[in-house]
Amino acid sequence: MLIHPMKEKMTLLKLTGMLDALEDQGRTPELVRDLSFEDRLGLLVDQEILVRENKRTATRLKAAKLRQNATLENLDFRTHRGLNRPLIQSLSMGQWIENHQNVLITGPTGIGKSYLSESLGNKACRLGYRVLLIRVPRLFHSLALARSTGRLLAFFKTLATQDVLILEDLCLSSFTSEQGQDLLEILDDRHQSRSTIVTSQLPVGGWHEHIGEPTLADAILDRLVHGAYTIEMKGDSMRKQKSASAPVTTI
């Protein structure tokens, strides 16, 4: 078979990874000269699989709506913030997602809670899981909008199907009864079937009082806290430290 018609057919079949690998082999024939046909074909197939997985990962990362390019590999352990390196390394393996466990991250503003939660979300995407990040104040706004347009059940279903749901800034303000009921509905759909990451400036012990209605708070915390990993971050604001160390520009 002539090489050019074959490449055209590979393009038609969207085998871009195999096509790129075939062209690489053509540019460096000395590297594959001694390989069997099966071995060379295997290299083409491996490259196609890699390209497709990279595309799927990019799609998951885009759908996750992560706000920063945060990764566990770039997590700063030099600053004492209460981060347990062995725990973070364990979480990076993703078994907590397989076990449908939650991760609760608390600490003062600017300490790096969002960076850590989004790092875990980024890693989950790269492991093949569906992830969605949403700030709790915006979540309640979206729920109210979905209710007014008759799309509430569809919105609940979207949240329920995420392997990892990241809820940032829990308990920034008190809940209304309706908001508490909606949050309970979301967590109930995910209980023991999906994983949730929560960040909050309040320690977990203060969530019950902030939620308000005792029975509702009990139900919400039971679904969040039981069997969860809790990371209590401490120290000075990382944003303030970076601001203080930044050079001053005078005009």
Backbone as CSV, one residue per row, in Angstrom:
resi,resn,N_x,N_y,N_z,CA_x,CA_y,CA_z,C_x,C_y,C_z
1,MET,0.847,-1.201,0.000,0.000,0.000,0.000,0.881,1.250,0.000
2,LEU,0.512,2.233,-0.818,1.251,3.481,-0.846,1.040,4.233,0.463
3,ILE,2.093,4.911,0.927,2.056,5.540,2.236,1.080,6.714,2.288
4,HIS,0.992,7.501,1.211,0.140,8.691,1.253,-1.348,8.350,1.320
5,PRO,-1.841,7.420,0.493,-3.251,7.024,0.649,-3.554,6.454,2.034
6,MET,-2.583,5.718,2.601,-2.798,5.158,3.938,-2.908,6.265,4.978
7,LYS,-2.076,7.293,4.858,-2.141,8.411,5.799,-3.457,9.156,5.675
8,GLU,-3.945,9.278,4.443,-5.231,9.938,4.237,-6.353,9.156,4.904
9,LYS,-6.282,7.837,4.814,-7.306,6.996,5.440,-7.210,7.081,6.967
10,MET,-6.006,7.168,7.508,-5.837,7.316,8.949,-6.400,8.655,9.415
11,THR,-6.205,9.700,8.605,-6.785,11.002,8.937,-8.300,10.933,8.895
12,LEU,-8.841,10.244,7.900,-10.288,10.091,7.773,-10.872,9.363,8.972
13,LEU,-10.125,8.381,9.481,-10.571,7.616,10.648,-10.239,8.304,11.965
14,LYS,-9.628,9.507,11.883,-9.246,10.286,13.052,-8.252,9.553,13.942
15,LEU,-7.360,8.808,13.315,-6.290,8.116,14.038,-5.064,9.024,14.076
16,THR,-5.233,10.188,14.672,-4.170,11.194,14.653,-2.939,10.752,15.437
17,GLY,-3.148,10.029,16.528,-2.008,9.555,17.310,-1.167,8.561,16.526
18,MET,-1.834,7.633,15.852,-1.117,6.645,15.040,-0.416,7.322,13.866
19,LEU,-1.080,8.322,13.281,-0.487,9.026,12.149,0.787,9.757,12.569
20,ASP,0.726,10.444,13.710,1.913,11.149,14.201,3.042,10.175,14.495
21,ALA,2.700,9.036,15.094,3.723,8.046,15.426,4.324,7.437,14.160
22,LEU,3.481,7.224,13.140,3.979,6.684,11.874,4.949,7.661,11.222
23,GLU,4.630,8.953,11.267,5.511,9.955,10.687,6.814,10.053,11.472
24,ASP,6.735,9.871,12.803,7.959,9.858,13.616,8.849,8.686,13.221
25,GLN,8.226,7.527,12.985,9.000,6.362,12.565,9.656,6.600,11.208
26,GLY,8.947,7.322,10.330,9.511,7.624,9.016,10.681,8.579,9.092
27,ARG,10.658,9.492,10.092,11.754,10.454,10.242,12.991,9.831,10.884
28,THR,12.769,8.775,11.681,13.905,8.129,12.368,13.867,6.617,12.115
29,PRO,14.025,6.190,10.863,13.908,4.761,10.540,14.931,3.893,11.260
30,GLU,16.075,4.488,11.621,17.109,3.681,12.293,16.670,3.197,13.669
31,LEU,15.715,3.892,14.274,15.260,3.510,15.611,14.296,2.329,15.579
32,VAL,13.677,2.077,14.433,12.672,1.004,14.364,13.049,-0.059,13.338
33,ARG,14.230,0.079,12.747,14.630,-0.835,11.663,14.643,-2.288,12.116
34,ASP,15.072,-2.514,13.336,15.214,-3.898,13.821,13.956,-4.406,14.527
35,LEU,12.900,-3.610,14.562,11.660,-4.037,15.215,10.800,-4.849,14.259
36,SER,10.079,-5.797,14.803,9.153,-6.590,13.994,7.946,-5.740,13.613
37,PHE,7.168,-6.245,12.652,5.952,-5.536,12.256,5.019,-5.363,13.457
38,GLU,4.886,-6.409,14.266,3.993,-6.349,15.422,4.455,-5.290,16.426
39,ASP,5.770,-5.195,16.643,6.287,-4.209,17.590,6.058,-2.789,17.080
40,ARG,6.279,-2.567,15.788,6.057,-1.228,15.224,4.578,-0.863,15.280
41,LEU,3.720,-1.827,14.978,2.279,-1.585,15.060,1.877,-1.289,16.496
42,GLY,2.493,-2.005,17.440,2.195,-1.774,18.855,2.535,-0.361,19.284
43,LEU,3.649,0.170,18.774,4.028,1.550,19.089,2.992,2.536,18.557
44,LEU,2.472,2.272,17.365,1.444,3.141,16.790,0.173,3.117,17.640
45,VAL,-0.225,1.913,18.045,-1.441,1.771,18.855,-1.267,2.449,20.210
46,ASP,-0.105,2.278,20.834,0.153,2.916,22.131,0.042,4.436,22.024
47,GLN,0.576,5.005,20.938,0.522,6.452,20.768,-0.920,6.920,20.558
48,GLU,-1.698,6.143,19.837,-3.104,6.499,19.625,-3.864,6.507,20.947
49,ILE,-3.610,5.502,21.769,-4.260,5.428,23.085,-3.865,6.627,23.935
50,LEU,-2.573,6.979,23.916,-2.087,8.113,24.708,-2.743,9.417,24.264
51,VAL,-2.814,9.646,22.962,-3.409,10.879,22.441,-4.885,10.969,22.825
52,ARG,-5.602,9.876,22.706,-7.030,9.886,23.037,-7.257,10.128,24.530
53,GLU,-6.419,9.520,25.354,-6.574,9.728,26.800,-6.244,11.169,27.169
54,ASN,-5.239,11.750,26.537,-4.913,13.155,26.793,-6.077,14.068,26.407
55,LYS,-6.749,13.754,25.322,-7.907,14.548,24.905,-9.047,14.406,25.903
56,ARG,-9.272,13.183,26.379,-10.338,12.968,27.370,-10.018,13.698,28.667
57,THR,-8.750,13.665,29.065,-8.352,14.382,30.277,-8.567,15.878,30.124
58,ALA,-8.195,16.427,28.972,-8.398,17.856,28.719,-9.870,18.215,28.764
59,THR,-10.721,17.334,28.252,-12.167,17.571,28.282,-12.688,17.556,29.709
60,ARG,-12.202,16.608,30.512,-12.635,16.541,31.918,-12.182,17.768,32.688
61,LEU,-10.962,18.206,32.448,-10.442,19.391,33.142,-11.252,20.637,32.786
62,LYS,-11.632,20.762,31.534,-12.437,21.912,31.115,-13.820,21.871,31.762
63,ALA,-14.426,20.678,31.802,-15.762,20.536,32.383,-15.744,20.756,33.893
64,ALA,-14.603,20.506,34.537,-14.503,20.637,35.994,-14.614,22.083,36.452
65,LYS,-14.298,23.034,35.560,-14.364,24.463,35.872,-13.436,24.854,37.027
66,LEU,-12.272,24.217,37.054,-11.258,24.597,38.034,-10.753,25.990,37.685
67,ARG,-10.523,26.804,38.694,-10.212,28.211,38.460,-8.724,28.503,38.373
68,GLN,-7.896,27.542,38.729,-6.452,27.765,38.673,-5.750,26.473,38.283
69,ASN,-4.575,26.612,37.747,-3.800,25.448,37.315,-3.055,24.874,38.513
70,ALA,-3.808,24.287,39.423,-3.246,23.764,40.671,-3.001,22.265,40.546
71,THR,-1.835,21.830,40.979,-1.499,20.409,40.957,-0.886,19.995,42.288
72,LEU,-1.070,18.742,42.647,-0.483,18.228,43.885,1.044,18.227,43.801
73,GLU,1.576,18.065,42.585,3.030,18.046,42.414,3.653,19.392,42.797
74,ASN,2.884,20.476,42.638,3.410,21.816,42.947,2.971,22.326,44.323
75,LEU,2.393,21.459,45.123,1.948,21.859,46.450,3.152,22.202,47.330
76,ASP,3.071,23.317,48.040,4.178,23.813,48.864,4.092,23.222,50.270
77,PHE,5.040,22.332,50.589,5.105,21.748,51.925,6.132,22.464,52.800
78,ARG,6.836,23.430,52.227,7.881,24.119,53.000,7.274,25.042,54.051
79,THR,6.150,25.667,53.707,5.463,26.534,54.662,4.624,25.688,55.600
80,HIS,4.746,25.915,56.895,4.022,25.109,57.878,2.556,25.550,57.920
81,ARG,1.701,24.728,57.297,0.278,25.044,57.233,-0.590,23.898,57.732
82,GLY,0.011,22.925,58.370,-0.752,21.789,58.858,-0.993,20.720,57.823
83,LEU,-0.237,20.768,56.719,-0.396,19.754,55.677,0.420,18.512,56.031
84,ASN,-0.226,17.375,55.950,0.419,16.097,56.237,0.830,15.469,54.907
85,ARG,2.133,15.466,54.642,2.608,14.974,53.340,2.173,13.530,53.059
86,PRO,2.328,12.591,54.016,1.881,11.217,53.734,0.387,11.142,53.397
87,LEU,-0.439,11.965,54.074,-1.871,11.957,53.777,-2.135,12.469,52.360
88,ILE,-1.473,13.562,51.991,-1.663,14.119,50.651,-1.209,13.114,49.600
89,GLN,-0.099,12.444,49.841,0.388,11.442,48.902,-0.591,10.287,48.783
90,SER,-1.212,9.922,49.908,-2.220,8.865,49.884,-3.446,9.293,49.079
91,LEU,-3.884,10.532,49.292,-5.034,11.035,48.550,-4.744,11.113,47.053
92,SER,-3.488,11.358,46.695,-3.132,11.478,45.276,-3.336,10.171,44.520
93,MET,-3.417,9.052,45.233,-3.621,7.761,44.588,-5.067,7.561,44.146
94,GLY,-5.986,8.324,44.757,-7.386,8.276,44.328,-8.246,7.210,44.962
95,GLN,-7.703,6.457,45.915,-8.496,5.390,46.525,-9.689,5.949,47.282
96,TRP,-9.557,7.167,47.812,-10.666,7.794,48.533,-11.868,8.007,47.615
97,ILE,-11.605,8.219,46.329,-12.707,8.376,45.383,-13.371,7.021,45.137
98,GLU,-12.557,5.991,44.990,-13.101,4.642,44.813,-13.937,4.230,46.023
99,ASN,-13.523,4.679,47.205,-14.232,4.329,48.440,-15.389,5.281,48.745
100,HIS,-15.601,6.282,47.866,-16.680,7.267,48.037,-16.556,8.021,49.363
101,GLN,-15.331,8.430,49.672,-15.081,9.212,50.880,-14.987,10.695,50.541
102,ASN,-15.191,11.528,51.551,-15.127,12.972,51.374,-13.823,13.527,51.928
103,VAL,-13.485,14.749,51.498,-12.324,15.461,52.027,-12.791,16.837,52.472
104,LEU,-12.574,17.157,53.742,-12.996,18.427,54.326,-11.757,19.257,54.629
105,ILE,-11.667,20.442,54.028,-10.482,21.293,54.169,-10.895,22.602,54.825
106,THR,-10.341,22.891,55.993,-10.691,24.119,56.712,-9.436,24.944,56.989
107,GLY,-9.650,26.229,57.239,-8.536,27.114,57.550,-8.872,28.551,57.225
108,PRO,-8.050,29.478,57.700,-8.322,30.901,57.472,-8.194,31.280,56.003
109,THR,-8.734,32.431,55.664,-8.676,32.893,54.284,-7.234,33.088,53.816
110,GLY,-6.969,32.722,52.566,-5.644,32.903,51.985,-4.638,31.830,52.323
111,ILE,-5.032,30.807,53.083,-4.085,29.789,53.532,-3.790,28.755,52.447
112,GLY,-4.645,28.693,51.415,-4.408,27.747,50.322,-5.423,26.625,50.237
113,LYS,-6.592,26.804,50.838,-7.623,25.756,50.796,-8.067,25.468,49.363
114,SER,-8.304,26.542,48.605,-8.768,26.367,47.227,-7.702,25.692,46.375
115,TYR,-6.442,26.077,46.591,-5.367,25.450,45.811,-5.338,23.949,46.080
116,LEU,-5.466,23.566,47.339,-5.437,22.147,47.679,-6.639,21.413,47.105
117,SER,-7.841,21.996,47.253,-9.041,21.328,46.746,-8.980,21.181,45.224
118,GLU,-8.489,22.220,44.531,-8.414,22.153,43.079,-7.275,21.238,42.621
119,SER,-6.229,21.117,43.439,-5.170,20.150,43.142,-5.727,18.731,43.181
120,LEU,-6.538,18.459,44.180,-7.162,17.141,44.274,-8.134,16.919,43.114
121,GLY,-8.844,17.987,42.726,-9.741,17.884,41.587,-8.993,17.644,40.290
122,ASN,-7.875,18.348,40.106,-7.038,18.156,38.928,-6.542,16.718,38.846
123,LYS,-6.076,16.199,39.973,-5.581,14.826,40.002,-6.701,13.843,39.686
124,ALA,-7.896,14.088,40.212,-9.033,13.212,39.945,-9.356,13.181,38.451
125,CYS,-9.301,14.350,37.795,-9.524,14.406,36.344,-8.498,13.562,35.611
126,ARG,-7.240,13.667,36.029,-6.170,12.913,35.362,-6.273,11.418,35.629
127,LEU,-6.968,11.055,36.718,-7.195,9.642,37.008,-8.426,9.095,36.295
128,GLY,-9.133,9.994,35.593,-10.279,9.527,34.806,-11.642,9.797,35.405
129,TYR,-11.700,10.587,36.474,-12.984,10.859,37.140,-13.592,12.177,36.661
130,ARG,-14.917,12.241,36.720,-15.630,13.482,36.404,-15.660,14.373,37.640
131,VAL,-15.300,15.628,37.452,-15.160,16.570,38.565,-15.918,17.850,38.228
132,LEU,-16.490,18.465,39.246,-17.119,19.779,39.070,-16.868,20.611,40.316
133,LEU,-16.380,21.843,40.106,-16.168,22.786,41.204,-17.242,23.870,41.163
134,ILE,-17.774,24.189,42.329,-18.729,25.292,42.425,-18.667,25.878,43.833
135,ARG,-18.631,27.212,43.915,-18.660,27.863,45.217,-20.071,27.771,45.781
136,VAL,-20.170,27.539,47.079,-21.483,27.328,47.701,-22.418,28.518,47.494
137,PRO,-21.964,29.789,47.646,-22.884,30.901,47.366,-23.442,30.861,45.944
138,ARG,-22.595,30.510,44.979,-23.051,30.414,43.591,-23.939,29.195,43.395
139,LEU,-23.659,28.131,44.140,-24.503,26.945,44.085,-25.937,27.288,44.472
140,PHE,-26.098,28.028,45.554,-27.442,28.386,46.000,-28.141,29.293,44.979
141,HIS,-27.369,30.174,44.350,-27.946,31.022,43.301,-28.405,30.163,42.118
142,SER,-27.590,29.180,41.728,-27.941,28.304,40.610,-29.148,27.443,40.943
143,LEU,-29.236,27.006,42.192,-30.391,26.217,42.618,-31.673,27.035,42.549
144,ALA,-31.598,28.286,42.997,-32.775,29.156,42.943,-33.201,29.394,41.502
145,LEU,-32.229,29.596,40.611,-32.535,29.800,39.203,-33.134,28.541,38.587
146,ALA,-32.567,27.380,38.902,-33.091,26.121,38.375,-34.519,25.865,38.862
147,ARG,-34.787,26.217,40.107,-36.141,26.043,40.648,-37.137,26.936,39.921
148,SER,-36.745,28.154,39.627,-37.666,29.097,38.986,-37.918,28.761,37.523
149,THR,-37.005,28.003,36.904,-37.156,27.644,35.490,-37.571,26.192,35.286
150,GLY,-37.883,25.503,36.377,-38.348,24.124,36.271,-37.252,23.116,35.955
151,ARG,-36.010,23.480,36.224,-34.879,22.597,35.910,-34.179,22.074,37.164
152,LEU,-34.852,22.143,38.296,-34.215,21.775,39.557,-33.794,20.309,39.578
153,LEU,-34.689,19.415,39.163,-34.365,17.987,39.195,-33.208,17.673,38.246
154,ALA,-33.186,18.337,37.096,-32.089,18.121,36.147,-30.766,18.596,36.736
155,PHE,-30.808,19.724,37.468,-29.598,20.247,38.093,-29.121,19.312,39.199
156,PHE,-30.036,18.794,39.997,-29.675,17.816,41.022,-29.006,16.597,40.378
157,LYS,-29.541,16.146,39.238,-28.991,14.973,38.568,-27.578,15.247,38.073
158,THR,-27.349,16.456,37.541,-26.007,16.823,37.080,-25.001,16.752,38.219
159,LEU,-25.373,17.283,39.376,-24.481,17.250,40.529,-24.264,15.830,41.032
160,ALA,-25.321,15.029,40.986,-25.244,13.666,41.522,-24.325,12.774,40.705
161,THR,-24.164,13.070,39.413,-23.368,12.198,38.552,-21.876,12.526,38.556
162,GLN,-21.491,13.603,39.232,-20.066,13.946,39.307,-19.359,12.999,40.275
163,ASP,-18.252,12.408,39.827,-17.500,11.519,40.724,-16.942,12.299,41.909
164,VAL,-16.512,13.521,41.650,-16.005,14.392,42.713,-16.664,15.760,42.557
165,LEU,-17.380,16.188,43.581,-17.991,17.520,43.603,-17.218,18.366,44.608
166,ILE,-16.679,19.497,44.142,-15.923,20.394,45.018,-16.820,21.567,45.403
167,LEU,-17.143,21.669,46.686,-17.966,22.762,47.208,-17.055,23.699,48.003
168,GLU,-16.776,24.849,47.437,-15.882,25.796,48.101,-16.663,26.843,48.883
169,ASP,-16.078,27.267,50.001,-16.621,28.355,50.841,-17.947,27.988,51.493
170,LEU,-17.996,26.822,52.092,-19.182,26.438,52.866,-19.255,27.297,54.127
171,CYS,-20.450,27.685,54.488,-20.721,28.434,55.723,-20.130,29.844,55.710
172,LEU,-20.050,30.465,54.543,-19.670,31.875,54.514,-20.778,32.736,55.119
173,SER,-22.006,32.284,54.951,-23.160,32.959,55.534,-24.164,31.910,55.968
174,SER,-25.115,32.303,56.789,-26.112,31.362,57.295,-27.009,30.866,56.172
175,PHE,-27.513,29.643,56.336,-28.406,29.055,55.352,-29.844,29.439,55.635
176,THR,-30.622,29.579,54.570,-32.070,29.593,54.741,-32.524,28.141,54.847
177,SER,-33.732,27.932,55.282,-34.253,26.570,55.397,-34.242,25.879,54.038
178,GLU,-34.606,26.607,52.991,-34.646,26.024,51.646,-33.246,25.650,51.173
179,GLN,-32.275,26.508,51.450,-30.899,26.210,51.046,-30.372,24.980,51.779
180,GLY,-30.692,24.864,53.059,-30.276,23.704,53.818,-30.892,22.425,53.272
181,GLN,-32.163,22.488,52.918,-32.847,21.321,52.351,-32.226,20.935,51.013
182,ASP,-31.888,21.936,50.197,-31.263,21.652,48.899,-29.896,21.008,49.082
183,LEU,-29.105,21.533,50.017,-27.788,20.966,50.268,-27.906,19.525,50.756
184,LEU,-28.874,19.277,51.609,-29.090,17.910,52.088,-29.460,16.991,50.934
185,GLU,-30.292,17.470,50.024,-30.696,16.675,48.854,-29.467,16.311,48.020
186,ILE,-28.587,17.279,47.808,-27.375,17.037,47.024,-26.489,15.998,47.695
187,LEU,-26.274,16.167,48.998,-25.390,15.256,49.723,-26.007,13.875,49.874
188,ASP,-27.321,13.825,49.994,-27.995,12.532,50.108,-27.844,11.733,48.809
189,ASP,-27.926,12.424,47.668,-27.735,11.753,46.383,-26.331,11.175,46.254
190,ARG,-25.365,11.807,46.916,-23.975,11.410,46.769,-23.498,10.473,47.877
191,HIS,-24.266,10.356,48.937,-23.841,9.617,50.125,-23.503,8.174,49.790
192,GLN,-22.248,7.795,50.073,-21.726,6.447,49.872,-21.756,5.998,48.409
193,SER,-21.869,6.951,47.489,-21.826,6.606,46.070,-20.911,7.529,45.268
194,ARG,-20.606,8.709,45.801,-19.717,9.663,45.158,-18.896,10.361,46.248
195,SER,-17.891,11.129,45.826,-17.038,11.837,46.781,-17.252,13.340,46.672
196,THR,-17.107,14.023,47.805,-17.284,15.472,47.864,-16.104,16.095,48.600
197,ILE,-15.583,17.185,48.041,-14.557,17.982,48.708,-15.208,19.278,49.165
198,VAL,-15.007,19.647,50.413,-15.584,20.874,50.955,-14.473,21.737,51.527
199,THR,-14.501,23.030,51.228,-13.587,23.965,51.895,-14.413,24.966,52.694
200,SER,-13.850,25.394,53.816,-14.560,26.344,54.680,-13.569,27.076,55.565
201,GLN,-13.876,28.336,55.849,-13.062,29.077,56.808,-13.356,28.643,58.230
202,LEU,-14.535,28.084,58.455,-14.909,27.626,59.789,-14.401,26.209,60.030
203,PRO,-13.953,25.903,61.234,-13.624,24.513,61.550,-14.875,23.653,61.494
204,VAL,-14.708,22.369,61.259,-15.856,21.469,61.119,-16.768,21.548,62.339
205,GLY,-16.187,21.736,63.519,-16.982,21.812,64.739,-17.954,22.976,64.771
206,GLY,-17.728,23.995,63.941,-18.605,25.158,63.922,-19.680,25.096,62.852
207,TRP,-19.668,24.061,62.021,-20.631,23.986,60.924,-22.059,23.787,61.417
208,HIS,-22.221,22.982,62.459,-23.562,22.648,62.948,-24.329,23.908,63.336
209,GLU,-23.705,24.745,64.121,-24.370,25.971,64.571,-24.647,26.909,63.405
210,HIS,-23.733,26.943,62.437,-23.875,27.870,61.318,-25.008,27.440,60.388
211,ILE,-25.201,26.136,60.238,-26.280,25.654,59.376,-27.631,26.049,59.958
212,GLY,-27.719,26.022,61.290,-28.938,26.516,61.928,-29.824,25.407,62.455
213,GLU,-30.840,25.038,61.731,-31.834,24.067,62.195,-31.141,22.769,62.613
214,PRO,-31.241,22.371,63.885,-30.457,21.240,64.397,-30.674,19.928,63.641
215,THR,-31.930,19.598,63.360,-32.200,18.331,62.674,-31.587,18.316,61.288
216,LEU,-31.710,19.430,60.586,-31.141,19.553,59.242,-29.615,19.508,59.309
217,ALA,-29.043,20.202,60.289,-27.586,20.215,60.445,-27.064,18.813,60.740
218,ASP,-27.772,18.067,61.588,-27.369,16.695,61.896,-27.323,15.838,60.630
219,ALA,-28.354,15.969,59.805,-28.441,15.152,58.596,-27.336,15.518,57.598
220,ILE,-27.088,16.817,57.441,-26.049,17.273,56.508,-24.672,16.809,56.967
221,LEU,-24.367,17.012,58.237,-23.044,16.655,58.744,-22.834,15.150,58.767
222,ASP,-23.904,14.398,59.008,-23.784,12.945,58.991,-23.323,12.448,57.626
223,ARG,-23.821,13.088,56.575,-23.456,12.677,55.219,-22.103,13.222,54.782
224,LEU,-21.665,14.297,55.415,-20.387,14.893,55.046,-19.216,14.345,55.855
225,VAL,-19.384,14.277,57.149,-18.255,14.068,58.055,-17.919,12.600,58.264
226,HIS,-18.915,11.727,58.256,-18.677,10.315,58.565,-17.685,9.694,57.574
227,GLY,-16.558,9.213,58.069,-15.545,8.561,57.247,-14.741,9.498,56.372
228,ALA,-14.867,10.812,56.596,-14.174,11.782,55.744,-12.753,12.043,56.233
229,TYR,-11.906,12.474,55.311,-10.583,12.975,55.657,-10.724,14.467,55.977
230,THR,-10.211,14.874,57.132,-10.281,16.281,57.534,-8.882,16.874,57.558
231,ILE,-8.706,17.974,56.834,-7.424,18.660,56.772,-7.615,20.059,57.336
232,GLU,-7.024,20.326,58.491,-7.138,21.633,59.137,-5.867,22.428,58.847
233,MET,-5.979,23.398,57.972,-4.830,24.216,57.600,-4.708,25.405,58.552
234,LYS,-3.480,25.727,58.902,-3.239,26.791,59.882,-2.111,27.684,59.390
235,GLY,-2.015,28.860,60.011,-0.913,29.753,59.684,-1.376,31.061,59.086
236,ASP,-0.406,31.831,58.606,-0.686,33.130,58.010,-1.119,32.973,56.558
237,SER,-1.802,33.967,56.067,-2.280,33.974,54.693,-1.111,33.872,53.721
238,MET,-1.191,32.921,52.795,-0.166,32.793,51.762,-0.215,33.980,50.815
239,ARG,-1.403,34.522,50.590,-1.515,35.684,49.707,-0.794,36.887,50.307
240,LYS,-0.913,37.069,51.625,-0.221,38.177,52.277,1.289,37.999,52.216
241,GLN,1.734,36.733,52.396,3.171,36.473,52.342,3.728,36.768,50.959
242,LYS,2.992,36.363,49.919,3.452,36.615,48.560,3.444,38.106,48.256
243,SER,2.426,38.801,48.777,2.331,40.240,48.546,3.486,40.980,49.223
244,ALA,3.842,40.512,50.438,4.915,41.161,51.189,6.284,40.945,50.536
245,SER,6.423,39.768,49.893,7.718,39.460,49.287,7.861,39.981,47.873
246,ALA,6.743,40.490,47.304,6.791,40.990,45.923,7.534,42.314,45.888
247,PRO,8.317,42.560,44.843,9.053,43.819,44.726,8.102,44.999,44.562
248,VAL,8.461,46.118,45.145,7.634,47.331,45.063,8.055,48.120,43.834
249,THR,7.083,48.440,42.987,7.360,49.206,41.784,6.954,50.654,41.994
250,THR,7.867,51.547,41.778,7.556,52.970,41.918,7.506,53.622,40.556
251,ILE,6.608,54.518,40.417,6.454,55.226,39.120,6.765,56.700,39.315
